[in-house]
Amino acid sequence: MTLTVPAPVAAGPPAVLDRFRLLVEPELRAAVAALHPDLARMAAYSFGWCEADGAPTEGSGGKMLRSALALLSAELVGEAAERAVSGAVGVELLHAFSLVHDDILDADERRRHRPTVWKTYGVGPAVLAGDALFALAVRAVAHTQHASDPGQAVRLLSQTMVDLCQGQAKDIAFEQRPWTGPDQVTVAEYRAMAAGKTGALIACSLAIGAALNGSPPRLVRTLLKSGRRLGLAFQIVDDVLSGIGDPHTTGKPVLNDLCAGKKTYPVLVALSAPGPVATQLRTLLAAHDDLAGRGLVRQDDEDLAQIGGLVAEAGGYEQASLEARRLVQSGLAALNHDRFHAGVISELEGLAAFLLDRSA
């Protein structure tokens, strides 16, 4: 079987996302509705289902990419998608938890074109809402009635939570390190961080449907390996969008990560490039190391646009996009196994193309 990543096309989300949303969203809403009313309102707000006062909106809960991967995971090993709905609900709840807490840790005030949960309800209530979402994720998988091996899936979910925390801790620690010099963050360190912060949950999503249905551990490990590469690609694309995406589409200010001192893949690649452009970039960022002590670039700093331009000119965004594509190709190639259904892999290829070429 030859696996390929489709070339970029100007198209909307794959039909599989809408097909699986019909299976997952009712169960997801039911899980949230079982919480205390205050927690349920904050959780629903985090999904975009309601306004701050609880008034319903037309929000759809985001792309729900992770739940689609969970259902494809079951179909890859020959099971019905319905047998993995609890896993799909679990990974969506875990993702929502991570976003609520990440926004607090990063002091981000906007997500999906409106104030974040902590900005709307306060830090304490937002922390509690995030904790509740995580607890719901574990309960959804542990109490499933439609799977043969929930224990394997619960272990997978719990390890994913550990990996998420490890990755987030590294990401925060990187903000304290300089842009240049002997203590600067390396590309290898970035990859290890992103493999936990983002890769772990994508990997869990792609494996949990198979895990729930008692697939042999070696097949689950293969899916985890593939998913981790897809997840790393997902994070790199996020980094690119942070630098050159349209804020009206992404819902966040352009160069927001750079302002926060986050060490993103395009900037790290640009800093390590040869030539005078990279030298100028290193000089500018080294000056911010000296001034701020944490490598921060202020949103109103006149250097900000220049730094962003130099990252582009040094090839940071181009190289990042190429690396994301290589990772997806490698992740799909890992599924070259007779136990996985070729027709389902084709749907996964469509999701991979969407992952690479999305605008938000």
TORMAR-996721 format. One line per 5 residues: number of its first residue (from 1); their letters; for each residue x, y, z of N, C-alpha, C. Coordinates in pm, whole numbers, plus 50000, padded with zeros to 5 digits. Example, Ala and Ser with C-alpha at 12.3 -4.5 7.8 and 13.67 -1.06 7.14 Angstrom:
REM TORMAR-996721
1> AS> 51319:49431:50780:51230:49550:50780:51320:49670:50780 | 51285:49775:50708:51367:49894:50714:51290:50003:50787
***
This chain:
REM TORMAR-996721
1> MTLTV> 50084:49880:50000:50000:50000:50000:50087:50124:50000 | 50064:50216:49908:50139:50341:49902:50057:50453:49962 | 50113:50522:50060:50042:50628:50129:50098:50762:50085 | 50012:50853:50050:50053:50985:50007:49973:51091:50077 | 50031:51210:50087:49959:51325:50139:49907:51404:50021
6> PAPVA> 49776:51424:50008:49723:51499:49894:49782:51638:49887 | 49795:51688:49765:49846:51823:49746:49747:51924:49802 | 49793:52043:49844:49705:52144:49898:49594:52181:49799 | 49474:52191:49850:49360:52233:49769:49281:52336:49847 | 49214:52424:49776:49130:52525:49841:48994:52464:49869
11> AGPPA> 48983:52394:49979:48860:52323:50012:48831:52339:50160 | 48707:52312:50196:48668:52320:50335:48704:52194:50410 | 48658:52181:50535:48688:52063:50615:48636:51936:50548 | 48705:51823:50567:48658:51697:50509:48520:51658:50560 | 48445:51588:50476:48308:51547:50513:48307:51458:50636
16> VLDRF> 48418:51386:50660:48422:51295:50774:48404:51370:50906 | 48446:51496:50912:48428:51572:51036:48280:51593:51067 | 48203:51628:50967:48059:51647:50988:47990:51514:51017 | 48033:51408:50950:47970:51276:50971:47991:51230:51115 | 48110:51247:51165:48138:51201:51301:48084:51297:51406
21> RLLVE> 48073:51425:51372:48017:51521:51468:47876:51478:51510 | 47799:51425:51416:47663:51381:51446:47661:51270:51551 | 47766:51189:51554:47775:51082:51653:47823:51134:51789 | 47916:51228:51787:47986:51265:51909:47922:51382:51983 | 47877:51484:51910:47834:51606:51978:47718:51585:52076
26> PELRA> 47616:51505:52043:47510:51484:52143:47562:51424:52274 | 47655:51327:52264:47710:51266:52385:47800:51364:52459 | 47869:51447:52385:47956:51548:52447:47873:51650:52523 | 47765:51696:52462:47677:51792:52529:47612:51730:52653 | 47575:51602:52643:47513:51535:52757:47612:51523:52873
31> AVAAL> 47738:51495:52843:47839:51485:52948:47856:51618:53020 | 47863:51727:52945:47879:51859:53003:47757:51900:53084 | 47641:51867:53034:47516:51905:53102:47501:51839:53238 | 47572:51730:53262:47562:51660:53391:47638:51731:53503 | 47717:51831:53469:47792:51905:53570:47702:52000:53649
36> HPDLA> 47755:52052:53760:47689:52161:53832:47659:52272:53732 | 47545:52339:53744:47507:52440:53645:47614:52545:53616 | 47686:52591:53718:47790:52691:53694:47905:52632:53612 | 47944:52509:53647:48051:52444:53572:48006:52411:53431 | 47881:52367:53418:47827:52333:53286:47825:52456:53195
41> RMAAY> 47791:52572:53252:47787:52694:53172:47928:52731:53124 | 48026:52724:53213:48163:52757:53173:48216:52657:53070 | 48186:52529:53091:48231:52429:52995:48165:52450:52859 | 48035:52477:52860:47964:52501:52734:48019:52626:52665 | 48053:52727:52742:48113:52848:52685:48247:52816:52620
46> SFGWC> 48324:52727:52683:48455:52691:52627:48440:52622:52492 | 48331:52550:52472:48306:52484:52344:48241:52578:52242 | 48199:52696:52288:48132:52789:52197:47984:52765:52183 | 47925:52688:52276:47783:52654:52266:47694:52761:52327 | 47750:52851:52407:47666:52952:52473:47746:53079:52494
51> EADGA> 47671:53186:52526:47734:53311:52566:47773:53303:52714 | 47837:53408:52764:47882:53407:52902:47769:53388:53001 | 47649:53438:52967:47535:53424:53058:47458:53295:53039 | 47506:53209:52949:47440:53081:52925:47344:53080:52809 | 47320:53195:52745:47231:53199:52630:47290:53117:52516
56> PTEGS> 47210:53029:52454:47264:52942:52348:47315:53021:52229 | 47416:52966:52164:47471:53024:52041:47470:52916:51933 | 47520:52955:51818:47530:52860:51707:47665:52790:51706 | 47743:52805:51811:47876:52745:51816:47871:52594:51801 | 47973:52539:51733:47973:52396:51702:48078:52318:51779
61> GGKML> 48153:52385:51868:48253:52313:51944:48386:52297:51874 | 48413:52378:51773:48541:52369:51704:48540:52263:51595 | 48658:52231:51545:48670:52137:51433:48638:51994:51473 | 48662:51960:51601:48643:51824:51653:48729:51724:51576 | 48849:51767:51543:48943:51681:51473:48980:51559:51556
66> RSALA> 49002:51579:51685:49047:51469:51771:48941:51360:51785 | 48816:51400:51794:48711:51297:51803:48699:51221:51672 | 48721:51289:51560:48719:51220:51430:48832:51118:51423 | 48949:51154:51472:49060:51059:51475:49027:50938:51562 | 48959:50961:51674:48923:50850:51762:48829:50751:51693
71> LLSAE> 48733:50802:51619:48639:50714:51550:48707:50645:51431 | 48794:50716:51361:48871:50652:51254:48961:50543:51311 | 49010:50564:51433:49094:50463:51498:49021:50330:51510 | 48893:50336:51547:48814:50212:51556:48795:50151:51418 | 48763:50234:51321:48738:50183:51187:48866:50128:51123
76> LVGEA> 48980:50182:51157:49107:50132:51104:49129:49985:51139 | 49079:49944:51257:49098:49805:51301:48973:49722:51280 | 48879:49773:51199:48763:49694:51160:48644:49701:51252 | 48642:49795:51345:48529:49812:51436:48439:49924:51387 | 48313:49922:51432:48221:50031:51399:48260:50156:51475
81> AERAV> 48243:50270:51412:48276:50397:51477:48199:50415:51606 | 48076:50366:51609:47991:50382:51728:48055:50321:51853 | 48142:50223:51834:48205:50158:51948:48319:50240:52008 | 48346:50355:51949:48453:50440:52001:48403:50579:52039 | 48272:50598:52045:48218:50731:52076:48264:50779:52213
86> SGAVG> 48269:50688:52311:48313:50730:52445:48457:50780:52441 | 48541:50716:52360:48678:50762:52345:48684:50897:52276 | 48599:50916:52175:48593:51043:52105:48550:51155:52199 | 48450:51128:52283:48406:51226:52382:48520:51255:52480 | 48590:51149:52521:48700:51166:52617:48810:51257:52565
91> VELLH> 48851:51237:52440:48962:51320:52389:48917:51463:52364 | 48790:51484:52326:48741:51622:52310:48735:51693:52444 | 48693:51623:52548:48689:51683:52682:48831:51714:52732 | 48924:51621:52705:49062:51644:52747:49122:51763:52671 | 49089:51775:52544:49136:51889:52466:49079:52019:52521
96> AFSLV> 48950:52020:52553:48888:52141:52609:48953:52179:52741 | 48979:52079:52825:49049:52104:52951:49183:52172:52925 | 49260:52118:52828:49394:52172:52802:49387:52317:52754 | 49286:52351:52673:49275:52488:52623:49240:52585:52736 | 49149:52545:52823:49109:52632:52934:49231:52661:53023
101> HDDIL> 49307:52557:53056:49423:52576:53143:49538:52646:53070 | 49558:52615:52942:49665:52681:52867:49642:52831:52860 | 49518:52871:52840:49487:53015:52832:49518:53085:52964 | 49498:53016:53074:49532:53074:53204:49684:53087:53217 | 49754:52978:53185:49900:52976:53199:49966:53080:53109
106> DADER> 49911:53097:52988:49970:53190:52891:49912:53331:52901 | 49814:53350:52992:49746:53480:53006:49685:53526:52874 | 49641:53430:52791:49574:53465:52665:49432:53511:52695 | 49396:53624:52638:49266:53683:52667:49159:53650:52563 | 49200:53598:52447:49102:53569:52342:49128:53432:52280
111> RRHRP> 49019:53363:52251:49023:53237:52179:48894:53227:52098 | 48908:53185:51974:48792:53171:51885:48709:53299:51880 | 48780:53411:51872:48719:53542:51847:48639:53598:51965 | 48663:53548:52084:48594:53605:52200:48679:53581:52325 | 48643:53647:52438:48724:53633:52558:48735:53487:52603
116> TVWKT> 48851:53454:52657:48874:53318:52705:48792:53294:52833 | 48790:53168:52877:48708:53132:52994:48754:53207:53118 | 48886:53212:53142:48933:53279:53263:48906:53429:53257 | 48914:53488:53138:48887:53630:53124:48740:53661:53148 | 48655:53565:53117:48511:53585:53130:48461:53558:53271
121> YGVGP> 48512:53452:53335:48457:53409:53463:48554:53424:53580 | 48681:53453:53552:48781:53460:53657:48871:53336:53655 | 48991:53352:53712:49089:53243:53707:49043:53122:53788 | 49000:53146:53913:48959:53035:53998:48849:52951:53937 | 48736:53012:53898:48631:52934:53833:48678:52862:53707
126> AVLAG> 48765:52926:53629:48814:52863:53506:48898:52739:53538 | 48981:52747:53641:49060:52631:53682:48967:52516:53719 | 48863:52547:53795:48767:52444:53837:48694:52385:53717 | 48657:52469:53623:48590:52420:53502:48682:52327:53424 | 48810:52365:53413:48906:52279:53344:48922:52146:53414
131> DALFA> 48930:52149:53547:48941:52024:53623:48819:51935:53599 | 48702:51996:53594:48580:51919:53571:48582:51855:53433 | 48631:51927:53333:48638:51870:53198:48731:51750:53195 | 48843:51758:53267:48935:51644:53272:48869:51524:53341 | 48801:51550:53452:48733:51441:53523:48628:51375:53435
136> LAVRA> 48554:51457:53359:48455:51402:53267:48520:51315:53159 | 48638:51355:53113:48707:51278:53010:48739:51137:53059 | 48791:51128:53181:48824:50997:53237:48697:50915:53258 | 48592:50980:53309:48468:50907:53332:48407:50855:53202 | 48412:50937:53098:48353:50896:52970:48416:50768:52919
141> VAHTQ> 48548:50756:52932:48618:50637:52882:48604:50521:52979 | 48614:50546:53108:48610:50438:53207:48474:50372:53216 | 48367:50446:53192:48231:50394:53210:48163:50356:53080 | 48239:50343:52973:48178:50310:52846:48109:50174:52851 | 47998:50164:52777:47922:50039:52770:47942:49968:52637
146> HASDP> 48022:50025:52550:48029:49973:52413:48170:49937:52370 | 48255:49899:52465:48392:49864:52429:48435:49742:52509 | 48531:49669:52454:48574:49544:52518:48690:49565:52615 | 48762:49678:52605:48879:49697:52690:48894:49843:52733 | 48801:49893:52817:48815:50032:52862:48941:50056:52944
151> GQAVR> 48990:49952:53010:49109:49969:53094:49230:50015:53015 | 49252:49955:52898:49365:49996:52814:49349:50142:52771 | 49226:50183:52743:49200:50320:52699:49219:50419:52814 | 49178:50381:52935:49196:50469:53051:49345:50489:53079 | 49421:50381:53070:49566:50394:53089:49627:50487:52984
156> LLSQT> 49579:50474:52862:49627:50560:52754:49593:50706:52782 | 49471:50730:52827:49427:50867:52856:49508:50927:52971 | 49532:50848:53074:49607:50900:53190:49752:50931:53153 | 49814:50845:53071:49951:50874:53027:49955:50999:52940 | 49851:51017:52860:49843:51138:52776:49839:51263:52862
161> MVDLC> 49765:51256:52973:49758:51371:53063:49896:51402:53121 | 49970:51299:53159:50106:51321:53209:50192:51386:53102 | 50184:51335:52979:50264:51390:52869:50227:51535:52841 | 50096:51566:52846:50051:51704:52825:50114:51798:52928 | 50110:51757:53054:50166:51841:53160:50316:51858:53143
166> QGQAK> 50385:51749:53105:50530:51758:53084:50560:51855:52970 | 50487:51843:52860:50509:51931:52746:50480:52076:52780 | 50372:52099:52854:50338:52236:52892:50443:52294:52986 | 50495:52212:53076:50600:52260:53168:50724:52302:53089 | 50761:52223:52989:50876:52259:52905:50849:52389:52829
171> DIAFE> 50728:52402:52776:50694:52522:52699:50707:52647:52785 | 50659:52639:52909:50668:52753:53000:50814:52781:53035 | 50891:52674:53059:51032:52693:53093:51109:52757:52978 | 51071:52724:52855:51140:52783:52739:51123:52934:52734 | 51011:52984:52785:50989:53128:52784:51094:53202:52868
176> QRPWT> 51151:53134:52965:51250:53196:53052:51391:53191:52992 | 51406:53120:52883:51539:53103:52825:51561:53203:52712 | 51686:53242:52687:51714:53345:52586:51693:53295:52444 | 51678:53389:52354:51664:53356:52212:51797:53309:52153 | 51906:53359:52204:52037:53331:52146:52136:53293:52255
181> GPDQV> 52252:53241:52213:52357:53209:52309:52356:53062:52349 | 52444:53024:52441:52458:52883:52478:52335:52823:52544 | 52248:52905:52601:52128:52853:52669:52002:52861:52582 | 52018:52895:52455:51899:52907:52371:51835:52770:52349 | 51705:52770:52319:51630:52648:52295:51666:52592:52157
186> TVAEY> 51693:52464:52150:51728:52400:52023:51603:52344:51955 | 51617:52317:51827:51506:52255:51754:51472:52119:51812 | 51573:52044:51853:51549:51912:51913:51469:51925:52042 | 51501:52025:52124:51426:52047:52247:51282:52086:52215 | 51265:52170:52114:51130:52208:52073:51050:52084:52035
191> RAMAA> 51107:51995:51957:51035:51876:51911:50991:51790:52029 | 51078:51775:52128:51043:51697:52247:50929:51762:52323 | 50934:51895:52333:50826:51967:52401:50694:51951:52327 | 50694:51976:52196:50571:51972:52117:50514:51831:52108 | 50601:51731:52113:50554:51592:52111:50467:51562:52232
196> GKTGA> 50493:51630:52343:50408:51613:52460:50291:51710:52459 | 50320:51837:52439:50216:51939:52451:50102:51919:52352 | 50133:51883:52229:50031:51866:52126:50029:51724:52071 | 50147:51667:52049:50154:51536:51988:50087:51427:52070 | 50097:51435:52202:50043:51328:52286:49892:51313:52271
201> LIACS> 49820:51425:52263:49674:51417:52253:49629:51371:52115 | 49698:51417:52010:49667:51367:51877:49696:51218:51869 | 49807:51176:51928:49842:51034:51930:49737:50953:52005 | 49697:51002:52120:49592:50934:52198:49464:50923:52117 | 49429:51029:52047:49306:51028:51968:49310:50920:51860
206> LAIGA> 49425:50907:51794:49435:50812:51685:49446:50668:51734 | 49471:50649:51863:49487:50514:51916:49372:50469:52004 | 49293:50563:52056:49201:50526:52162:49086:50439:52113 | 49042:50458:51989:48935:50373:51936:48978:50228:51926 | 49101:50207:51881:49156:50071:51875:49177:50015:52015
211> ALNGS> 49226:50100:52107:49250:50054:52244:49121:50012:52312 | 49015:50088:52293:48887:50056:52354:48835:49920:52309 | 48867:49883:52188:48813:49760:52132:48909:49643:52138 | 49008:49652:52227:49092:49538:52257:49196:49504:52153 | 49237:49601:52072:49342:49573:51974:49472:49538:52045
216> PPRLV> 49556:49454:51984:49684:49418:52046:49767:49543:52074 | 49841:49543:52184:49922:49660:52218:50015:49705:52107 | 50068:49613:52026:50160:49653:51920:50090:49740:51815 | 49960:49710:51788:49887:49794:51694:49857:49930:51755 | 49825:49931:51883:49801:50058:51952:49928:50143:51951
221> RTLLK> 50043:50078:51972:50170:50152:51969:50198:50209:51830 | 50163:50133:51726:50181:50183:51589:50097:50308:51566 | 49972:50305:51613:49884:50421:51598:49936:50539:51679 | 49988:50513:51797:50046:50620:51878:50166:50683:51807 | 50250:50600:51747:50366:50651:51674:50323:50740:51559
226> SGRRL> 50224:50695:51484:50172:50775:51373:50110:50904:51423 | 50028:50894:51525:49958:51011:51578:50052:51114:51637 | 50160:51070:51697:50254:51166:51755:50319:51250:51645 | 50348:51189:51532:50404:51265:51421:50301:51362:51363 | 50177:51316:51352:50072:51407:51305:50053:51523:51403
231> GLAFQ> 50062:51492:51532:50045:51596:51632:50157:51699:51630 | 50280:51653:51608:50391:51747:51597:50372:51836:51475 | 50325:51777:51366:50295:51857:51247:50186:51960:51276 | 50084:51921:51351:49975:52010:51388:50028:52130:51464 | 50120:52106:51560:50175:52216:51639:50260:52309:51552
236> IVDDV> 50336:52253:51460:50418:52337:51373:50330:52425:51286 | 50220:52369:51234:50126:52450:51156:50067:52560:51243 | 50034:52530:51368:49987:52632:51462:50090:52744:51476 | 50217:52706:51485:50324:52806:51498:50330:52896:51375 | 50313:52836:51258:50313:52915:51135:50196:53013:51136
241> LSGIG> 50078:52964:51173:49959:53051:51175:49974:53163:51277 | 50044:53135:51387:50068:53240:51487:50149:53354:51428 | 50237:53321:51332:50322:53423:51275:50264:53493:51154 | 50196:53417:51066:50151:53477:50940:50003:53451:50912 | 49931:53395:51008:49788:53372:50988:49707:53500:50998
246> DPHTT> 49586:53494:50946:49495:53608:50953:49426:53607:51090 | 49447:53710:51172:49385:53710:51306:49233:53704:51302 | 49172:53749:51192:49026:53740:51181:48982:53595:51164 | 49074:53510:51121:49044:53368:51104:49092:53287:51223 | 49214:53316:51270:49270:53239:51381:49207:53274:51515
251> GKPVL> 49157:53397:51528:49098:53440:51655:49200:53489:51756 | 49328:53502:51714:49433:53550:51803:49516:53656:51732 | 49576:53750:51808:49659:53853:51744:49777:53790:51671 | 49817:53849:51559:49933:53800:51485:50058:53816:51570 | 50150:53720:51560:50276:53718:51634:50254:53715:51786
256> NDLCA> 50139:53665:51828:50108:53658:51971:50210:53572:52046 | 50250:53459:51987:50347:53372:52054:50483:53438:52066 | 50522:53514:51964:50649:53585:51969:50649:53688:52082 | 50536:53757:52096:50524:53856:52204:50540:53792:52341 | 50491:53669:52354:50497:53600:52483:50631:53533:52507
261> GKKTY> 50722:53544:52412:50852:53481:52429:50851:53332:52403 | 50746:53281:52338:50739:53137:52310:50837:53101:52199 | 50904:52991:52217:51005:52947:52121:50937:52855:52019 | 50893:52915:51910:50820:52840:51808:50914:52789:51700 | 50868:52688:51627:50953:52622:51527:51003:52718:51419
266> PVLVA> 50917:52801:51358:50969:52888:51252:51080:52982:51300 | 51067:53035:51421:51168:53128:51473:51298:53052:51501 | 51287:52934:51561:51408:52857:51591:51482:52818:51464 | 51407:52779:51361:51470:52744:51234:51535:52866:51171 | 51466:52979:51176:51521:53101:51118:51649:53144:51190
271> LSAPG> 51650:53130:51322:51768:53169:51400:51890:53084:51365 | 51867:52959:51326:51979:52869:51296:52018:52872:51149 | 51950:52953:51068:51981:52958:50925:52111:53034:50901 | 52180:53003:50792:52300:53079:50757:52264:53211:50691 | 52360:53302:50684:52340:53424:50607:52313:53547:50690
276> PVATQ> 52314:53664:50626:52301:53792:50696:52162:53816:50755 | 52058:53760:50694:51922:53782:50748:51910:53718:50885 | 51957:53594:50898:51952:53526:51027:52040:53598:51128 | 52153:53650:51083:52242:53726:51173:52171:53850:51227 | 52099:53920:51140:52024:54038:51184:51913:53999:51282
281> LRTLL> 51848:53887:51254:51743:53838:51345:51802:53805:51481 | 51914:53737:51483:51978:53703:51610:52017:53829:51687 | 52063:53929:51617:52104:54054:51682:51984:54122:51747 | 51873:54129:51674:51752:54192:51729:51699:54118:51851 | 51693:53985:51841:51639:53907:51953:51735:53905:52070
286> AAHDD> 51865:53907:52044:51962:53915:52153:51946:54045:52230 | 51911:54153:52160:51888:54281:52228:51769:54271:52322 | 51667:54197:52282:51551:54179:52370:51586:54089:52488 | 51675:53994:52468:51722:53915:52582:51786:54007:52686 | 51868:54100:52641:51938:54190:52733:51841:54285:52804
291> LAGRG> 51738:54331:52729:51646:54429:52786:51545:54367:52881 | 51489:54251:52839:51378:54194:52914:51418:54080:53005 | 51529:54015:52974:51573:53905:53059:51498:53776:53033 | 51387:53782:52955:51310:53662:52927:51287:53645:52777 | 51352:53729:52698:51334:53717:52556:51200:53765:52506
296> LVRQD> 51131:53849:52584:50999:53895:52545:51007:54007:52442 | 50912:54006:52352:50897:54114:52254:50759:54175:52278 | 50754:54304:52308:50626:54366:52342:50538:54382:52217 | 50406:54372:52237:50313:54382:52126:50325:54516:52054 | 50358:54622:52129:50369:54754:52067:50512:54790:52029
301> DEDLA> 50603:54695:52038:50743:54722:52007:50758:54740:51856 | 50831:54845:51817:50848:54871:51674:50932:54762:51606 | 51007:54684:51686:51087:54576:51629:51003:54455:51590 | 50880:54447:51643:50802:54324:51628:50780:54288:51481 | 50730:54384:51403:50704:54357:51262:50833:54323:51189
306> QIGGL> 50941:54389:51226:51069:54362:51162:51116:54219:51193 | 51099:54178:51318:51139:54043:51356:51057:53940:51279 | 50925:53963:51271:50840:53871:51195:50881:53864:51049 | 50916:53978:50992:50960:53981:50853:51090:53907:50833 | 51182:53920:50927:51311:53851:50917:51295:53700:50930
311> VAEAG> 51202:53657:51015:51175:53513:51027:51130:53458:50892 | 51042:53535:50826:50994:53492:50694:51107:53494:50592 | 51187:53601:50592:51293:53616:50493:51401:53510:50511 | 51424:53467:50634:51524:53364:50661:51471:53224:50630 | 51345:53215:50588:51288:53086:50551:51223:53010:50664
316> GYEQA> 51199:53076:50777:51143:53006:50893:51007:52946:50866 | 50916:53024:50808:50781:52974:50784:50778:52871:50672 | 50858:52892:50570:50864:52796:50460:50919:52662:50507 | 51027:52666:50583:51086:52542:50632:50994:52471:50731 | 50922:52549:50811:50828:52489:50905:50716:52417:50831
321> SLEAR> 50664:52479:50726:50558:52415:50649:50606:52287:50582 | 50729:52289:50532:50786:52169:50471:50805:52058:50574 | 50849:52095:50694:50868:51996:50799:50735:51936:50843 | 50631:52018:50852:50498:51965:50886:50453:51864:50783 | 50477:51894:50656:50438:51801:50550:50517:51670:50559
326> RLVQS> 50646:51681:50589:50728:51560:50603:50680:51474:50720 | 50644:51539:50829:50596:51465:50945:50465:51392:50915 | 50375:51457:50843:50249:51392:50808:50275:51273:50717 | 50361:51291:50618:50397:51181:50528:50452:51062:50608 | 50541:51092:50702:50601:50988:50784:50497:50922:50875
331> GLAAL> 50408:51003:50930:50304:50948:51017:50211:50854:50943 | 50173:50891:50822:50087:50804:50743:50161:50678:50699 | 50289:50692:50668:50367:50576:50627:50375:50471:50738 | 50370:50516:50863:50375:50422:50975:50254:50330:50978 | 50148:50367:50906:50026:50285:50903:50026:50184:50789
336> NHDRF> 50137:50166:50725:50149:50069:50616:50152:49928:50676 | 50035:49883:50718:50021:49757:50793:49896:49687:50744 | 49904:49557:50725:49791:49482:50671:49668:49485:50762 | 49687:49512:50891:49574:49512:50984:49491:49640:50977 | 49536:49739:50905:49462:49865:50895:49391:49873:50761
341> HAGVI> 49266:49919:50762:49183:49922:50643:49223:50037:50550 | 49251:50003:50425:49299:50102:50329:49198:50213:50305 | 49069:50179:50300:48967:50281:50277:48962:50384:50388 | 48984:50339:50511:48984:50431:50625:49109:50519:50620 | 49221:50462:50579:49343:50540:50566:49323:50654:50466
346> SELEG> 49245:50629:50362:49217:50735:50264:49146:50852:50331 | 49052:50823:50422:48986:50930:50495:49085:51002:50586 | 49175:50926:50644:49277:50987:50730:49369:51077:50648 | 49398:51038:50526:49479:51123:50438:49409:51256:50412 | 49277:51252:50396:49202:51376:50377:49210:51466:50499
351> LAAFL> 49202:51406:50618:49217:51485:50740:49358:51543:50749 | 49456:51465:50705:49595:51513:50710:49613:51633:50619 | 49553:51629:50501:49563:51744:50410:49498:51867:50471 | 49385:51847:50539:49316:51957:50606:49403:52013:50718 | 49469:51925:50792:49558:51965:50900:49668:52057:50847
356> LDRSA> 49725:52019:50732:49837:52093:50677:49795:52229:50622 | 49677:52236:50562:49640:52352:50483:49530:52437:50548 | 49501:52410:50676:49398:52488:50744:49444:52632:50766 | 49348:52718:50792:49380:52859:50815:49353:52903:50958 | 49309:52807:51043:49283:52839:51184:49301:52715:51267
***
